[in-house]
């Protein structure tokens, strides 16, 4: 079985691609497009997640589940690119999630 990568590893890989700024890299192209281009894609993918969720809820099939999974992956990807563009580190997100999920005593 091959080793699975984490979202943090994907984030670091995307940071490298954005920094290398190659013309054939979708990540670099998005990053060069700036916040307007990236947030349009985030919004588009978020809407596609909503639509795919409703479709999957009404007719739960392997195909619909796979489409929803793919749309969620697209949303994660574009959100990571937005984080890179806005210079938000993955550790900042983890810190915030930890703060929000601390058990209050």
Steps between C-alpha positions, in 0.01 A plus 500: 500500500635841409545767762221757507581867510341754730331829421802669653730321255270600214510860626882499502507352149262768374710772666801374306305501173370852563851624581650338190242691294514272193267588215368143476417474872130557577596589857742769380247634248234528770741664741606754236132578441480625856228498756222581253572200276557264792191603697284461190623140479443445874144632464438288191630186670300571818182527293587176320544329840155621604338378178681164509395459866134547415525260206677241713244542780210442261662210316790349691691301241868422455510744207339785694717434804814507281389827338446655845839375615663652192331836556613504864856431382473790254380728781788391725750561219375848417481592869863394544600716202312792658690444825829508309403817318400668827813369678304299755702204623344159551612512864282811552193304391592210729557740790160660444328162477670393822385819673144446385496139611659519843295333767388762748537400864 
